[in-house]
Amino acid sequence: MASSSSAPLRVLTGITPSGTPHLGNYVGSIRHSVRQSVAAGVESYFFLADYHALIKVQEPEKIQRSTLEIAASWLACGLDPERVTFYRQSDIAEITELTWFLTCVTGKGVLNRAHAYKAQLDKNIAKGEEPDADVTAGLFMYPVLMGADILMFNAHKVPVGRDQVQHIEMARDMAQRFNHQYGEHFTLPDAEIDDAVATLPGLDGRKMSKSYNNTIPLFAPRAQLQKQISSIVTDSRAPGEPKDTEGSALFQIYQAFASAEETEALRKAFADGIAWGDAKQVLFERIDREVAPLRARYEALMNDPGEIERILLLGAEKARKLSRPFMTSLRHAVGLRNLAAGRDGAGTKAAKVAKPSFKQYREKADGLFYFKLLDARGETLLQSRGFASPQEAGRTIADLQAQRGAALTALAAQLEPVDAQQAQAATEALEALAEATSNTQGH
């Protein structure tokens, strides 16, 4: 079955500024995401989730410092603000407004099942405390804010770890509920999990994490990097004794940076009984070879916070070119409208103005997903072919809304045959839909 190919795939990545970036962040997210951001046909959104940071960090200076460090880290690692949309969450006012819209369609039962909330309840109960002790509304509502982050830009894919998949499923649920209530506005996002992306062990062998205090800062000075690598916990086997790669934090970290040939060489050295001190030196040199050029760029950025601020504000302006008109459309959809618009000539009650619309549905007979473009009278102007998923159908709707008449030819494979008269009527309907949206800005 054919799928839409004219519109780029939107991929959204959020980073919470709650600490200093470490090697685990680099191999688990930064390196891979930067590489993916330059792939053909991909439209990438990267944001600093500083509203999310407020849930767990109440130290203003720490949030400011972490925001600076994380922005500098991503830029130093090659994120190109000219090619991606790189912004600070708190600079997009529409995200908090959308959070409220989604709050009004999200069931409390859904939020009760959120992993972070349930973990805090279990922790309190285990301590014999009230279940909701120290549970803020921010922690409870975290999934709704995350849903707004994703749905604001109608992201198709959201790269996350397996522990975050639930949040993407919740965002899908919010989108479906809103679409059912107010019409098709949101694309249903999918979680993207790349099992090839490494999860690094920390200094003590557990997963590298700030909560375990076992991290190696990504851009630690060279001498500090060497000192920390030297402190990685190893067993007591002496030089000359064969050493196991299985379960070795040192070997796993090396593998995340090295080529296949380099990895095999160290594996052989382990079997031959390399001394732990020598193995740590090999690891240090391999990491430093990759990180040193990036460290220089990072230090330059950290010494020029004004440049980072400029980049983030430009990114926010780029993002708001999408979020502002989209929020206007959503405000109109829920009834927050210009009271002077759409009045009939005789009375004072505002009349409901019919306009073209998309209707998305699933056929029970074949299990496929379809959509129609209806004119203001409810007559069908366009009928799609079947799609295997609602995301593909939604993506084609987004293409039509964005490109209007220009998209009809490009998307012919996704539509039932359209004659010239239908094409003209569909084009006019799409233009009317766009105009109706723009006319709601007088709120």
Protein Blocks (a to p, Z undefined) as FASTA:
>chain_A
ZZdfkbccddddddddfbccdfklmmmmmmmmmmmmmpghiacdddddfklmmmmmccfk
lmmmmmmmmmmmmmmnopafklmccddfklmmklmmmmmmmmmmccfklmmmpmklmmmm
mmmmmnopafkgoiafklmmmmmmmmmmmmmnopabdcddfklmmmmmmmmmmmmmmmmm
nopfbdcddddddfkbccdddfkopacdfklopaccfklcfklmmmmmmmpccdfbdehi
acdfehpaklmmmmmmmcfklmmmmmmmmmnopafklmmmmmmmmmmmmmmmmmmmmmmm
mmmmmlmmmmmmmmmmmmmmmmmmmmmmmmmmnopacfkgopafkbmbdcdddddddddd
ddfklopacdddddfkopafbdcdddfbfklmmmmmmmmmmnmmmlmmmmmmmpccddfk
lmmmmmmmmmmmmmmmmmmmmZZ
